[in-house]
Every structure is written in C-alpha cells, then in structure tokens.
Amino acid sequence: MVVVLLSYIYIFLICLIAGVAIRKALSRFIPIPSEERIGITGIVTTGIVTLTVYAECFSIFYKVGAVCHALMLTILAIGAYKCRKEVSALLIKVKKRFRSKEGVVCLIIVLISAFYASRGVFHRDTGIYHAQAIRIIEEYGVIKGIGNFQLHFAYNSSYLALCALFTMSFILPFALHTMTGFIMALFTCYAACGLMKWTSRVSHTADMARLAIIIYGITVLEYLQSPATDYGAMYMVLYIMCAWITQAVEKKDDADDIPVYGYLAVLSIFTVSMKLSAAALVVLAVLPFILLVKKKMTKETISFIVIGFLSFLPYLVRNVIISGWLLYPAEAIDLFNVVWKVPAEYMKFDANQIKVWGRELQDITSVEEGITVGISEWLPIWWEKKRFYEKLLLAFQVAGAGAVLLNLIIRKVRKKIRADVAMFYIAVFINIAMWFFTAPFIRYGLAFLMLLPICAAMDLAENIFKGKAFLRFAMVAIAVVCFGNWTAHYLKVDKNRFSEHVKDGYYVTPIPFPDSETERIDMNGIIVYNTVHEDDEVNSYYNCPSSCYGDMMNRSEPIGTTLKEGFKAK
C-alpha cells in the first residue's frame, strides 16, 4: 500500500508536468481551455493522454522499458524547467487544497483507492491477457501478428501501453499495477470536490454526473488492482461527459465553449483507442467543429482535427502490426494484406463470440447459431439473467429516455433548446444504442447507463421546478431512487472485500500479478510459453510471450527465426 501511494504521487507529478508542457505547446495552434474551466484534473488528464500516446509511439519502435522511461523523464525535465512558474503555481494550489476540507476528503479517497489497488482478486481478463499484454509491451513493444498467437492480444488498447509505462519493472523487483487505482482516485476526487460546492449552484444536472463518477468508483472498487481496459475507458468517458455537461449548464457565457468542447472532443477521439466500445463517443466532436466553422476559424479547425487524429494514429498503427487489421475485430475495414494478418474467419468468430456472450447465449447455443438469434429471442434470455439491481438500472434507462423527451418538449415550447446540452444526450443515446446492439455486457456501457437516468431526471426537475431548495432535495431523491439498490449492493461487496483483505499484509508492496504453471515450447527455434492448466485461464505475467490457450497458439507459427519477426496463421 505504501508503494502504491508513492506511485500515485509519482504518476501525478509526471502527468501534471506533461499536461502543463503540452498545453503550453498546443496554445500556439489552438485555443486551450483555461485552468479555471478544467482545473488540475483536466491538466493531469491532458498529461495522461500525452504520455499514453508517447508510450504507444515508442512501443512501435522499441520496448517500453528503462530507455523509454529515461527519455520521458529527460523530456519532462526540460518541460518542467521551461514551465517552472506554471508547475510551481499548480503545486502550491495542490498543497493548499490538501489543507482544506476538500483535501481531507481527497486524502480519504486516495487511501481507500490505495488499499484496494494493493490487494484482492484480479479481474478475470487480467489473468487471460491484460498482464501478459503489458509484459509483451515491456519486453518487445509490439510483435507482428501476436494476435495469431492468442486472439486476445489483438484487442489493442492504448491503456495497456500506459500501464506498461508505469509498471517500473525495469527497476523494481516486482511490477506495479496502480494505474486504475490512480485514475479512480483522480476522477473521484474531481467529482467529490465538485459536489462539495453543490449548495452554491442553481443547476445540479452536472452534480448528477459527478455523482455517477462516485457511484462508478464504488462499483469497481474491488478490482482496482487490475489494469482492466474497461475501467480506464469508462472513467475517461465519465470525466469527459461530466466536464461537458458542467460547461453546458454552469458556464457564465459562451466565451469558453470552443476551447472546452474542442479539448473534450480530442479526449473523446483518444478514448476510442482505450476501448473500441466507446467509439460512438466521437459524436461529441460535431459541436466544436460546427462552432469553429461558424466563426471561420479555419486554422484552428485544421489544428484540432490534426491533434485529434495524431492522438489516435498510434493506436491504428499498433492495430495493423499486432493483427493486420486497422480496427480489430471490425471486418468491414479491410485495407491490408500482410503475412501476419489474423485470418478473417478467426476474427469474425471472435467478434461473434463477444456478441453472443454479451447477449447471455453462451450456455444454450454455439457461437455460430447464437449470432443468428433474433432480438425477440435473445432479449428475454438476456433480461432474465440480469440480477435485480441490474434490472433496475436497465429499467431506469426507459425512464431516463422519457425524461429527455419531456425536456425536449418543454424546451421547444420555451424556445430554450441548447446545442451543447442536446449533444450531451445525443452522445449518451447513441452510445447506449451501440452498446445494446453489439455486446450488451453491463460493464461495457456502464458509464452511459449511469448518466442517462440521473442527469435526465435532474434536468427535468430543473425545467419544471425552479425552487433552489427543492432542487437540492430532488438531487438526493433522484439518486436514491435510481441508484440506491445498486450502490447498496456494491457497498456491501466492498465491505466484504475489505473484511477479507484487511489481514492480507500488502501494506508495503502490492499484490503481484497472477502467476501460473507454464511449459516451454520450441516453435522452430523460438521459445514461447503455454499455461499448463488452461482451465484456470491465467496467463503468466512472468514468462513472455505466453498463451493460456494452446489451441490458439498451435494454429500459429513464427514468420522467421526471431520473435520480433512475429507470428502468422498456419
């Protein structure tokens, strides 16, 4: 736990410096949001995105290890020197905040985060591929066609590159896995500090988005030790949407619209690289594009487009190297014919399997048959397998949609329809629709499922009732009605996990990545590893490259005589 806390401090400082430096550089090309509008959280988030893109780019050419880290520190040292006044001012603000009531709350959040990030049971997918994918990035960067070796490695995520940048395994006797905990602490502190000022605001719609971040934190608390791509992406989605609705309903004027919405649009494009299931989030970019065109800011428009594209480009390049596809597992975009390309039939089966599992059909039919089942057949099965608190969450989506419709009618009558508020709900609806018709695992779309009912209900209350005191009461009532059962369930889970793990002893160093018994396999002179007990579905972090599915590995072969030359399908 001590090491986890130290890593939080280190990551925070590194990301803060990176955020300040890149903002100063970008200010020459685009209007950037003021510190007042995005706060320290926005600056640190900018740093996170910058360092993620850096790690992705570096991995294309070399492993993300000591050299990568040393170069990063050298560049940031120069940046810190050139931006020393700005960095110093921000650190003073952080110091002052930790001496306030907000600081006490943030300290509690950080300690809770560090406790859960240092112990517990890893997410199932971390054992299957997250940890091993991170190790591959650390040892090799990218390996051509590694998706053939185990299909899960084709699920490219920029988040794993970021995690690899901060495992510190090149200098520590163990690998850190604290990034999810850090992101939880960062965004939960952002939400909590915002909520502490709720009595000073007339509108509370953004407060409901802040509350969604806190509830999400409670939901995933037991898995903070896992570098799971779902959690990183959903936290980023929640932050973007919360910052968007905050600007929309709490701004004094429209002066900051282009800087703030442009910034959030770039973040939305980047977030797709963390998890492809968030692809529809890019619809947010439409509004700042329209605003820029209306103001005839051609140079700035081009700059925003280029910056957004560059934040996403390394992800595309890594996709092609890892799987041979531009967007795996999207069969529709077939541009490359490289020797290491994952066969289309494998990819199609993989994509269909995700859909079948998401629709809860895996126990009653094969993937080939399940993918042909119509919505009228799979929907009742899917619904029946949901637990009570999940059914409540899903039922409230209908109520939330109804609230949005009523809001639209009221605003149209009053002629007060606002594009930025409308875009918030459009993004939510499109993402929920995409989630539902592709792979409706609750965790894949949880951010949007949380935002719709509570934000729409609060928005409706504000449109109907203008009394300030009533709105404060409404905020609490809406939260209890929509998420009382959900939150109570996960608070109970978190309490039980705390009781189970309080005596685990990880108060100095964190729990190590899961390990498994492996066997060495010679593939034409190249040594690889395979998990002996495949039913456990634990892919050892400690041997690389390793697969926990022998059948996947056996249908691939090396391209050449060295590992870096990659793998191809037999």
Secondary structure in CASP SS format (residue, H / E / C, confidence):
PFRMAT SS
TARGET T0000
AUTHOR 0000-0000-0000
METHOD secondary structure of the structure
MODEL  1
M C 1.00
V H 1.00
V H 1.00
V H 1.00
L H 1.00
L H 1.00
S H 1.00
Y H 1.00
I H 1.00
Y H 1.00
I H 1.00
F H 1.00
L H 1.00
I H 1.00
C H 1.00
L H 1.00
I H 1.00
A H 1.00
G H 1.00
V H 1.00
A H 1.00
I H 1.00
R H 1.00
K H 1.00
A H 1.00
L H 1.00
S C 1.00
R C 1.00
F C 1.00
I C 1.00
P C 1.00
I C 1.00
P C 1.00
S C 1.00
E H 1.00
E H 1.00
R H 1.00
I H 1.00
G H 1.00
I H 1.00
T H 1.00
G H 1.00
I H 1.00
V H 1.00
T H 1.00
T H 1.00
G H 1.00
I H 1.00
V H 1.00
T H 1.00
L H 1.00
T H 1.00
V H 1.00
Y H 1.00
A H 1.00
E H 1.00
C H 1.00
F H 1.00
S H 1.00
I H 1.00
F H 1.00
Y C 1.00
K C 1.00
V C 1.00
G C 1.00
A H 1.00
V H 1.00
C H 1.00
H H 1.00
A H 1.00
L H 1.00
M H 1.00
L H 1.00
T H 1.00
I H 1.00
L H 1.00
A H 1.00
I H 1.00
G H 1.00
A H 1.00
Y H 1.00
K H 1.00
C C 1.00
R H 1.00
K H 1.00
E H 1.00
V H 1.00
S H 1.00
A H 1.00
L H 1.00
L H 1.00
I H 1.00
K H 1.00
V H 1.00
K H 1.00
K H 1.00
R H 1.00
F C 1.00
R C 1.00
S C 1.00
K H 1.00
E H 1.00
G H 1.00
V H 1.00
V H 1.00
C H 1.00
L H 1.00
I H 1.00
I H 1.00
V H 1.00
L H 1.00
I H 1.00
S H 1.00
A H 1.00
F H 1.00
Y H 1.00
A H 1.00
S C 1.00
R C 1.00
G C 1.00
V C 1.00
F C 1.00
H C 1.00
R H 1.00
D H 1.00
T H 1.00
G H 1.00
I H 1.00
Y H 1.00
H H 1.00
A H 1.00
Q H 1.00
A H 1.00
I H 1.00
R H 1.00
I H 1.00
I H 1.00
E H 1.00
E H 1.00
Y H 1.00
G C 1.00
V C 1.00
I C 1.00
K C 1.00
G C 1.00
I H 1.00
G H 1.00
N H 1.00
F H 1.00
Q C 1.00
L H 1.00
H H 1.00
F H 1.00
A H 1.00
Y C 1.00
N C 1.00
S C 1.00
S H 1.00
Y H 1.00
L H 1.00
A H 1.00
L H 1.00
C H 1.00
A H 1.00
L H 1.00
F C 1.00
T C 1.00
M C 1.00
S C 1.00
F C 1.00
I C 1.00
L C 1.00
P C 1.00
F C 1.00
A C 1.00
L C 1.00
H C 1.00
T C 1.00
M H 1.00
T H 1.00
G H 1.00
F H 1.00
I H 1.00
M H 1.00
A H 1.00
L H 1.00
F H 1.00
T H 1.00
C H 1.00
Y H 1.00
A H 1.00
A H 1.00
C H 1.00
G H 1.00
L H 1.00
M C 1.00
K C 1.00
W H 1.00
T H 1.00
S H 1.00
R C 1.00
V C 1.00
S C 1.00
H C 1.00
T H 1.00
A H 1.00
D H 1.00
M H 1.00
A H 1.00
R H 1.00
L H 1.00
A H 1.00
I H 1.00
I H 1.00
I H 1.00
Y H 1.00
G H 1.00
I H 1.00
T H 1.00
V H 1.00
L H 1.00
E H 1.00
Y H 1.00
L C 1.00
Q C 1.00
S C 1.00
P C 1.00
A C 1.00
T H 1.00
D H 1.00
Y H 1.00
G H 1.00
A H 1.00
M H 1.00
Y H 1.00
M H 1.00
V H 1.00
L H 1.00
Y H 1.00
I H 1.00
M H 1.00
C H 1.00
A H 1.00
W H 1.00
I H 1.00
T H 1.00
Q H 1.00
A H 1.00
V H 1.00
E H 1.00
K C 1.00
K C 1.00
D C 1.00
D C 1.00
A C 1.00
D C 1.00
D H 1.00
I H 1.00
P H 1.00
V H 1.00
Y H 1.00
G H 1.00
Y H 1.00
L H 1.00
A H 1.00
V H 1.00
L H 1.00
S H 1.00
I H 1.00
F H 1.00
T H 1.00
V H 1.00
S C 1.00
M C 1.00
K C 1.00
L H 1.00
S H 1.00
A H 1.00
A H 1.00
A H 1.00
L H 1.00
V H 1.00
V H 1.00
L H 1.00
A H 1.00
V H 1.00
L H 1.00
P H 1.00
F H 1.00
I H 1.00
L H 1.00
L H 1.00
V H 1.00
K H 1.00
K C 1.00
K C 1.00
M C 1.00
T H 1.00
K H 1.00
E H 1.00
T H 1.00
I H 1.00
S H 1.00
F H 1.00
I H 1.00
V H 1.00
I H 1.00
G H 1.00
F H 1.00
L H 1.00
S H 1.00
F H 1.00
L H 1.00
P H 1.00
Y H 1.00
L H 1.00
V H 1.00
R H 1.00
N H 1.00
V H 1.00
I H 1.00
I H 1.00
S H 1.00
G C 1.00
W C 1.00
L C 1.00
L C 1.00
Y C 1.00
P C 1.00
A C 1.00
E C 1.00
A C 1.00
I C 1.00
D C 1.00
L C 1.00
F C 1.00
N C 1.00
V C 1.00
V C 1.00
W C 1.00
K C 1.00
V C 1.00
P C 1.00
A H 1.00
E H 1.00
Y H 1.00
M H 1.00
K H 1.00
F H 1.00
D H 1.00
A H 1.00
N H 1.00
Q H 1.00
I H 1.00
K H 1.00
V H 1.00
W H 1.00
G H 1.00
R C 1.00
E C 1.00
L C 1.00
Q C 1.00
D C 1.00
I C 1.00
T C 1.00
S C 1.00
V H 1.00
E H 1.00
E H 1.00
G H 1.00
I C 1.00
T C 1.00
V C 1.00
G C 1.00
I H 1.00
S H 1.00
E H 1.00
W H 1.00
L H 1.00
P H 1.00
I H 1.00
W H 1.00
W H 1.00
E H 1.00
K C 1.00
K C 1.00
R C 1.00
F H 1.00
Y H 1.00
E H 1.00
K H 1.00
L H 1.00
L H 1.00
L H 1.00
A H 1.00
F H 1.00
Q H 1.00
V H 1.00
A H 1.00
G H 1.00
A H 1.00
G H 1.00
A H 1.00
V H 1.00
L H 1.00
L H 1.00
N H 1.00
L H 1.00
I H 1.00
I H 1.00
R H 1.00
K H 1.00
V H 1.00
R H 1.00
K C 1.00
K C 1.00
I C 1.00
R C 1.00
A H 1.00
D H 1.00
V H 1.00
A H 1.00
M H 1.00
F H 1.00
Y H 1.00
I H 1.00
A H 1.00
V H 1.00
F H 1.00
I H 1.00
N H 1.00
I H 1.00
A H 1.00
M H 1.00
W H 1.00
F H 1.00
F H 1.00
T C 1.00
A C 1.00
P C 1.00
F C 1.00
I H 1.00
R H 1.00
Y H 1.00
G C 1.00
L H 1.00
A H 1.00
F H 1.00
L H 1.00
M H 1.00
L H 1.00
L H 1.00
P H 1.00
I H 1.00
C H 1.00
A H 1.00
A H 1.00
M H 1.00
D H 1.00
L H 1.00
A H 1.00
E H 1.00
N H 1.00
I H 1.00
F C 1.00
K C 1.00
G C 1.00
K H 1.00
A H 1.00
F H 1.00
L H 1.00
R H 1.00
F H 1.00
A H 1.00
M H 1.00
V H 1.00
A H 1.00
I H 1.00
A H 1.00
V H 1.00
V H 1.00
C H 1.00
F H 1.00
G H 1.00
N H 1.00
W H 1.00
T H 1.00
A H 1.00
H H 1.00
Y H 1.00
L H 1.00
K H 1.00
V H 1.00
D H 1.00
K H 1.00
N H 1.00
R H 1.00
F H 1.00
S H 1.00
E H 1.00
H H 1.00
V C 1.00
K C 1.00
D C 1.00
G C 1.00
Y C 1.00
Y C 1.00
V C 1.00
T C 1.00
P C 1.00
I C 1.00
P C 1.00
F C 1.00
P C 1.00
D C 1.00
S C 1.00
E C 1.00
T E 1.00
E E 1.00
R E 1.00
I E 1.00
D E 1.00
M E 1.00
N C 1.00
G C 1.00
I E 1.00
I E 1.00
V E 1.00
Y E 1.00
N E 1.00
T E 1.00
V C 1.00
H C 1.00
E H 1.00
D H 1.00
D H 1.00
E C 1.00
V C 1.00
N C 1.00
S C 1.00
Y C 1.00
Y C 1.00
N C 1.00
C C 1.00
P C 1.00
S E 1.00
S E 1.00
C C 1.00
Y C 1.00
G H 1.00
D H 1.00
M H 1.00
M H 1.00
N H 1.00
R C 1.00
S E 1.00
E E 1.00
P E 1.00
I C 1.00
G C 1.00
T C 1.00
T C 1.00
L H 1.00
K H 1.00
E H 1.00
G C 1.00
F E 1.00
K E 1.00
A E 1.00
K C 1.00
END
